[in-house]
Amino acid sequence: MAIPTDPARDPLNTEEAVTHLISVRDYLRWSVSLFNEHELTLGHGFEDPWDEAVALVLHTLHLPWDVDARIQDARLLPTERRELCALLQRRVMDRVPTAYLTGVAWFAGLPFQVDQRVLIPRSPIGELIERQFTPWIEPDTVESILDMCTGSGCIGIACAQYFPDAQVDCVDLSEDALDVAENNVQNLGLEQRVNIIYSDLFEALDGRTYDIIVSNPPYVDQADMDALADEYHHEPRMGLEAGADGLDIVRCMLPELSRHLNPGGIAVIEVGNSWAAMEQAYPGVGFTWLELERGGLGVLLLTKDQIDHHQVDFVL
């Protein structure tokens, strides 16, 4: 017989779950059912509810991602069941993204510590880093990289991993975000090649030049901010919103690119849904919009020559 529950006190019937659900397999199934029933918004590192369920269960049980699949038949202790139910309560009822519950997000094959001081890593730029930005630049020639608006440091740190001979500067205006980035640099043992710099865009970078400038700046326009799902409101607003058309930050970046890019260098900038606003704001530039095998839109590429040619357009 099912245990009677008070929906106001226990809306997910977790007491019933703790009593009747026993195995890892049970909790994976139940988690996916909850996520589907409550129509959770995905997109913070996971593309389907099964992966979210696996992440929460493995985190609760202190198990690695590559654990033997036979673990699904293992039984959970009552304390483990209650701990998992508490996480599911926060994910489903409070809409807290899974990465904030586990404290870890994966990006470009690397684990990053994250909390609500930074956006959860999910940029499609990760795919480009894994390909070393080919064919747009010769990887062996890259000695210096700038990650502007670094947040957790995921893009810059991943660049350091895939360009082992390069020095990387990770820049942000948020001291909280830079604290997280610094922890990630130390955790991944990259202190000798990754610099964490507090700067309002290029303000503190006089005299520094780079072979690659890459940025995932705030680019969410006002209309999209108003329509964001609850999950996104757990993230810092300053990492998302960028004015009426989403280009407030990018407009400030473009005029500075030329003097900070080395000859033959490239700039890669993500503007997401604001790509149409970019085309409208700079109709003569002819941005290269990169196609991504794993999905994602609004990632543009500019060469140093293009930037120099259109400098007058960016300054106006």
NULO-880844 format. One record per residue (C-alpha): residue number from 1; x negated, y, z negated. Coordinates in steps of 0.001 Angstrom, whole numbers. Example, Ala and Ser with C-alpha at 12.3 -4.5 7.8 and 13.67 -1.06 7.14 Angstrom:
! residues 2
+-----+---------+---------+---------+
|   i |    east |   north |      up |
+-----+---------+---------+---------+
|   1 |  -12300 |   -4500 |   -7800 |
|   2 |  -13670 |   -1060 |   -7140 |
+-----+---------+---------+---------+
END
This chain:
! residues 316
+-----+---------+---------+---------+
|   i |    east |   north |      up |
+-----+---------+---------+---------+
|   1 |       0 |       0 |       0 |
|   2 |   -1261 |    3459 |     879 |
|   3 |   -2144 |    5772 |   -1970 |
|   4 |     273 |    8724 |   -2189 |
|   5 |   -1534 |   11992 |   -1648 |
|   6 |    -675 |   15651 |   -2020 |
|   7 |   -1234 |   17291 |    1406 |
|   8 |   -1962 |   20632 |    -246 |
|   9 |   -4665 |   19093 |   -2421 |
|  10 |   -5972 |   16476 |      14 |
|  11 |   -4892 |   17391 |    3573 |
|  12 |   -7064 |   14722 |    5195 |
|  13 |   -5964 |   11910 |    2855 |
|  14 |   -9552 |   11374 |    1806 |
|  15 |   -8561 |    9485 |   -1337 |
|  16 |   -6791 |    6938 |     815 |
|  17 |   -9810 |    6800 |    3128 |
|  18 |  -12247 |    6192 |     259 |
|  19 |  -10102 |    3278 |    -904 |
|  20 |   -9438 |    1592 |    2415 |
|  21 |  -12330 |    2519 |    4748 |
|  22 |  -15437 |     513 |    3936 |
|  23 |  -17974 |     238 |    6762 |
|  24 |  -19994 |    2680 |    8831 |
|  25 |  -17846 |    1662 |   11773 |
|  26 |  -14692 |    2560 |    9816 |
|  27 |  -15932 |    6061 |    9101 |
|  28 |  -17139 |    6670 |   12632 |
|  29 |  -13696 |    5738 |   13960 |
|  30 |  -11861 |    7810 |   11376 |
|  31 |  -14103 |   10842 |   11929 |
|  32 |  -13499 |   10795 |   15679 |
|  33 |   -9754 |   10468 |   15084 |
|  34 |   -9796 |   13471 |   12745 |
|  35 |  -11794 |   15580 |   15195 |
|  36 |   -9367 |   14784 |   18002 |
|  37 |   -6245 |   15218 |   15873 |
|  38 |   -7338 |   18634 |   14623 |
|  39 |   -8686 |   19717 |   18025 |
|  40 |  -12100 |   20806 |   16849 |
|  41 |  -14153 |   23066 |   19082 |
|  42 |  -17422 |   21445 |   20102 |
|  43 |  -20385 |   23130 |   21756 |
|  44 |  -22842 |   23564 |   18888 |
|  45 |  -25225 |   20897 |   20066 |
|  46 |  -22705 |   18090 |   20576 |
|  47 |  -20565 |   17515 |   23636 |
|  48 |  -18190 |   14868 |   22269 |
|  49 |  -16660 |   13980 |   18889 |
|  50 |  -18456 |   10630 |   18701 |
|  51 |  -21872 |   12315 |   18545 |
|  52 |  -20609 |   14695 |   15858 |
|  53 |  -19335 |   11743 |   13844 |
|  54 |  -22638 |    9889 |   14209 |
|  55 |  -24558 |   12975 |   13055 |
|  56 |  -22459 |   13397 |    9913 |
|  57 |  -22500 |    9715 |    8985 |
|  58 |  -26240 |    9269 |    9506 |
|  59 |  -26960 |   12463 |    7580 |
|  60 |  -24855 |   11279 |    4628 |
|  61 |  -26584 |    7895 |    4586 |
|  62 |  -30094 |    9347 |    5064 |
|  63 |  -30600 |    7302 |    8225 |
|  64 |  -32503 |    8274 |   11399 |
|  65 |  -30927 |    8753 |   14830 |
|  66 |  -32614 |    5622 |   16169 |
|  67 |  -31329 |    3289 |   13448 |
|  68 |  -30354 |    -201 |   14629 |
|  69 |  -26763 |    -224 |   15910 |
|  70 |  -26017 |   -3172 |   13641 |
|  71 |  -25839 |    -644 |   10811 |
|  72 |  -22228 |     -50 |   11871 |
|  73 |  -21229 |   -3199 |    9975 |
|  74 |  -22840 |   -2037 |    6730 |
|  75 |  -20627 |   -1082 |    3793 |
|  76 |  -20749 |    2329 |    2129 |
|  77 |  -20914 |    2861 |   -1607 |
|  78 |  -17959 |    4769 |   -3091 |
|  79 |  -20249 |    7743 |   -3790 |
|  80 |  -21365 |    7754 |    -144 |
|  81 |  -17764 |    7616 |    1039 |
|  82 |  -16842 |   10610 |   -1112 |
|  83 |  -19865 |   12604 |      42 |
|  84 |  -18975 |   11941 |    3672 |
|  85 |  -15340 |   12854 |    3063 |
|  86 |  -16447 |   16149 |    1549 |
|  87 |  -18442 |   16957 |    4706 |
|  88 |  -15518 |   15964 |    6912 |
|  89 |  -13278 |   18250 |    4869 |
|  90 |  -15579 |   21199 |    5582 |
|  91 |  -15943 |   20306 |    9265 |
|  92 |  -12235 |   19809 |    9908 |
|  93 |  -10488 |   22205 |    7553 |
|  94 |  -13094 |   24992 |    7312 |
|  95 |  -14372 |   24530 |   10872 |
|  96 |  -18022 |   24639 |    9760 |
|  97 |  -20219 |   23420 |   12649 |
|  98 |  -21920 |   20090 |   12040 |
|  99 |  -25446 |   21509 |   12339 |
| 100 |  -24794 |   23792 |    9367 |
| 101 |  -23525 |   20817 |    7354 |
| 102 |  -26564 |   18681 |    8111 |
| 103 |  -29067 |   21558 |    8235 |
| 104 |  -30622 |   20212 |   11447 |
| 105 |  -30131 |   20921 |   15147 |
| 106 |  -31996 |   19282 |   18022 |
| 107 |  -33292 |   21367 |   20917 |
| 108 |  -35572 |   20282 |   23764 |
| 109 |  -36222 |   17053 |   21897 |
| 110 |  -37316 |   18787 |   18679 |
| 111 |  -35580 |   19030 |   15267 |
| 112 |  -34972 |   22530 |   13927 |
| 113 |  -33830 |   23505 |   10466 |
| 114 |  -30832 |   25817 |   10703 |
| 115 |  -28417 |   27561 |    8410 |
| 116 |  -25890 |   30366 |    8745 |
| 117 |  -28631 |   32987 |    9069 |
| 118 |  -29217 |   31895 |   12690 |
| 119 |  -27304 |   30726 |   15724 |
| 120 |  -27258 |   26977 |   16230 |
| 121 |  -29700 |   26086 |   19051 |
| 122 |  -27825 |   25121 |   22217 |
| 123 |  -29185 |   27279 |   25036 |
| 124 |  -29369 |   25657 |   28495 |
| 125 |  -32822 |   27227 |   28678 |
| 126 |  -33977 |   24094 |   26860 |
| 127 |  -33678 |   22155 |   30116 |
| 128 |  -35904 |   24706 |   31866 |
| 129 |  -38518 |   24486 |   29123 |
| 130 |  -38612 |   20708 |   29449 |
| 131 |  -39303 |   21218 |   33173 |
| 132 |  -41952 |   23847 |   32290 |
| 133 |  -40033 |   26388 |   34384 |
| 134 |  -41127 |   24700 |   37593 |
| 135 |  -41101 |   25465 |   40468 |
| 136 |  -41013 |   29112 |   39436 |
| 137 |  -44432 |   29118 |   37803 |
| 138 |  -47497 |   26880 |   37721 |
| 139 |  -47534 |   25417 |   34176 |
| 140 |  -51324 |   25040 |   33995 |
| 141 |  -51768 |   28797 |   34451 |
| 142 |  -49533 |   29812 |   31528 |
| 143 |  -51476 |   31221 |   28588 |
| 144 |  -48961 |   33542 |   26915 |
| 145 |  -45192 |   33388 |   26333 |
| 146 |  -42741 |   35763 |   24665 |
| 147 |  -39474 |   34555 |   23137 |
| 148 |  -37399 |   37712 |   22684 |
| 149 |  -34469 |   37502 |   20206 |
| 150 |  -35866 |   34249 |   18861 |
| 151 |  -33353 |   33471 |   16089 |
| 152 |  -34319 |   30057 |   14711 |
| 153 |  -37421 |   30113 |   16899 |
| 154 |  -36165 |   27171 |   18942 |
| 155 |  -36980 |   28555 |   22395 |
| 156 |  -40439 |   29859 |   21528 |
| 157 |  -41393 |   26786 |   19520 |
| 158 |  -40187 |   24481 |   22299 |
| 159 |  -42280 |   26511 |   24752 |
| 160 |  -45326 |   25978 |   22547 |
| 161 |  -44638 |   22246 |   22580 |
| 162 |  -44313 |   22026 |   26373 |
| 163 |  -47132 |   24510 |   27119 |
| 164 |  -49874 |   23221 |   24807 |
| 165 |  -52458 |   25786 |   25970 |
| 166 |  -50231 |   28846 |   25500 |
| 167 |  -49926 |   31327 |   22674 |
| 168 |  -46314 |   32192 |   21887 |
| 169 |  -44815 |   35294 |   20254 |
| 170 |  -41361 |   34889 |   18689 |
| 171 |  -39652 |   38250 |   18157 |
| 172 |  -36467 |   39220 |   16345 |
| 173 |  -34905 |   42137 |   14501 |
| 174 |  -33354 |   39930 |   11806 |
| 175 |  -35651 |   39236 |    8875 |
| 176 |  -33350 |   36396 |    7818 |
| 177 |  -33702 |   34765 |   11223 |
| 178 |  -37476 |   35192 |   11161 |
| 179 |  -37624 |   33398 |    7793 |
| 180 |  -35887 |   30419 |    9401 |
| 181 |  -38168 |   30605 |   12432 |
| 182 |  -41262 |   30690 |   10229 |
| 183 |  -40105 |   27555 |    8417 |
| 184 |  -39605 |   25795 |   11736 |
| 185 |  -43065 |   26795 |   12932 |
| 186 |  -44586 |   25330 |    9775 |
| 187 |  -42470 |   22188 |    9840 |
| 188 |  -43614 |   21449 |   13400 |
| 189 |  -47249 |   22302 |   12700 |
| 190 |  -47569 |   25140 |   15216 |
| 191 |  -48901 |   27916 |   12990 |
| 192 |  -52042 |   28311 |   15102 |
| 193 |  -50174 |   29019 |   18340 |
| 194 |  -46814 |   30578 |   17419 |
| 195 |  -46625 |   34101 |   15996 |
| 196 |  -43498 |   35365 |   14224 |
| 197 |  -43057 |   39100 |   14812 |
| 198 |  -40499 |   41530 |   13408 |
| 199 |  -39611 |   43978 |   16169 |
| 200 |  -36668 |   45836 |   17649 |
| 201 |  -37046 |   44321 |   21108 |
| 202 |  -40438 |   45465 |   22504 |
| 203 |  -41047 |   48191 |   19913 |
| 204 |  -43895 |   46378 |   18092 |
| 205 |  -45393 |   44792 |   21213 |
| 206 |  -47419 |   47663 |   22693 |
| 207 |  -50351 |   46311 |   24673 |
| 208 |  -49083 |   42708 |   24682 |
| 209 |  -48455 |   41043 |   28040 |
| 210 |  -47167 |   37613 |   28937 |
| 211 |  -46997 |   35080 |   31737 |
| 212 |  -43422 |   34178 |   30763 |
| 213 |  -40821 |   36274 |   28980 |
| 214 |  -37817 |   34200 |   27980 |
| 215 |  -34782 |   35409 |   26078 |
| 216 |  -31411 |   34250 |   24840 |
| 217 |  -30208 |   37630 |   23535 |
| 218 |  -26755 |   38503 |   22183 |
| 219 |  -24495 |   38655 |   25247 |
| 220 |  -20890 |   38024 |   24147 |
| 221 |  -18578 |   40803 |   25334 |
| 222 |  -15735 |   42205 |   23253 |
| 223 |  -13008 |   40175 |   24943 |
| 224 |  -14867 |   36912 |   24362 |
| 225 |  -15692 |   37874 |   20772 |
| 226 |  -11998 |   38357 |   20099 |
| 227 |  -11252 |   34923 |   21567 |
| 228 |  -13999 |   32909 |   19857 |
| 229 |  -12975 |   29704 |   18109 |
| 230 |  -13298 |   29535 |   14322 |
| 231 |  -16551 |   27544 |   14512 |
| 232 |  -18384 |   30507 |   16068 |
| 233 |  -17372 |   32848 |   13256 |
| 234 |  -19694 |   30945 |   10908 |
| 235 |  -22612 |   32220 |   12983 |
| 236 |  -24190 |   35687 |   12527 |
| 237 |  -22317 |   38268 |   14605 |
| 238 |  -25509 |   40132 |   15452 |
| 239 |  -26673 |   37048 |   17323 |
| 240 |  -23559 |   37021 |   19509 |
| 241 |  -21892 |   40360 |   20164 |
| 242 |  -23306 |   42833 |   22666 |
| 243 |  -20727 |   45508 |   23386 |
| 244 |  -17810 |   45877 |   25740 |
| 245 |  -19395 |   44045 |   28668 |
| 246 |  -21972 |   41929 |   26820 |
| 247 |  -24982 |   43788 |   28216 |
| 248 |  -25941 |   46202 |   25426 |
| 249 |  -29145 |   44323 |   24575 |
| 250 |  -30069 |   43261 |   28099 |
| 251 |  -29821 |   46864 |   29347 |
| 252 |  -32460 |   47821 |   26778 |
| 253 |  -34707 |   44902 |   27715 |
| 254 |  -34838 |   45295 |   31489 |
| 255 |  -36791 |   48602 |   31675 |
| 256 |  -39520 |   47144 |   29415 |
| 257 |  -40141 |   43902 |   31288 |
| 258 |  -42561 |   45275 |   33856 |
| 259 |  -45184 |   46568 |   31449 |
| 260 |  -45122 |   43350 |   29403 |
| 261 |  -45317 |   40844 |   32275 |
| 262 |  -48590 |   39722 |   33796 |
| 263 |  -48975 |   39594 |   37596 |
| 264 |  -47282 |   36448 |   38862 |
| 265 |  -45205 |   36236 |   35698 |
| 266 |  -41484 |   35521 |   35334 |
| 267 |  -38656 |   36615 |   33068 |
| 268 |  -35843 |   34174 |   32235 |
| 269 |  -32805 |   35628 |   30483 |
| 270 |  -29539 |   33996 |   29471 |
| 271 |  -26419 |   36168 |   29741 |
| 272 |  -23750 |   33440 |   29802 |
| 273 |  -20283 |   34625 |   30713 |
| 274 |  -21626 |   38149 |   31188 |
| 275 |  -23273 |   37148 |   34493 |
| 276 |  -20484 |   38853 |   36455 |
| 277 |  -21070 |   42072 |   34524 |
| 278 |  -24779 |   41832 |   35417 |
| 279 |  -23965 |   41532 |   39103 |
| 280 |  -21645 |   44515 |   38869 |
| 281 |  -24097 |   46644 |   36877 |
| 282 |  -27079 |   45908 |   39146 |
| 283 |  -25584 |   45143 |   42576 |
| 284 |  -28809 |   45592 |   44530 |
| 285 |  -31142 |   43455 |   42465 |
| 286 |  -30330 |   39981 |   43757 |
| 287 |  -30827 |   37967 |   40576 |
| 288 |  -31774 |   34317 |   40915 |
| 289 |  -29135 |   32361 |   38974 |
| 290 |  -30625 |   29038 |   37954 |
| 291 |  -28746 |   25788 |   38491 |
| 292 |  -28870 |   23449 |   35510 |
| 293 |  -28400 |   19703 |   35709 |
| 294 |  -27019 |   19444 |   32159 |
| 295 |  -24585 |   22325 |   32545 |
| 296 |  -24542 |   25942 |   31458 |
| 297 |  -24297 |   29163 |   33406 |
| 298 |  -25562 |   32696 |   33400 |
| 299 |  -29315 |   32067 |   33226 |
| 300 |  -31174 |   34466 |   35495 |
| 301 |  -34754 |   34583 |   36675 |
| 302 |  -36752 |   37591 |   37838 |
| 303 |  -40316 |   37573 |   39111 |
| 304 |  -42787 |   40299 |   38239 |
| 305 |  -42629 |   41528 |   41845 |
| 306 |  -38829 |   41750 |   41725 |
| 307 |  -38916 |   43622 |   38449 |
| 308 |  -41434 |   46135 |   39759 |
| 309 |  -39441 |   46603 |   42955 |
| 310 |  -36213 |   47301 |   41057 |
| 311 |  -37713 |   49240 |   38146 |
| 312 |  -35815 |   52377 |   39124 |
| 313 |  -32531 |   50425 |   38960 |
| 314 |  -33308 |   49179 |   35461 |
| 315 |  -34288 |   52585 |   34097 |
| 316 |  -31167 |   54390 |   35295 |
+-----+---------+---------+---------+
END
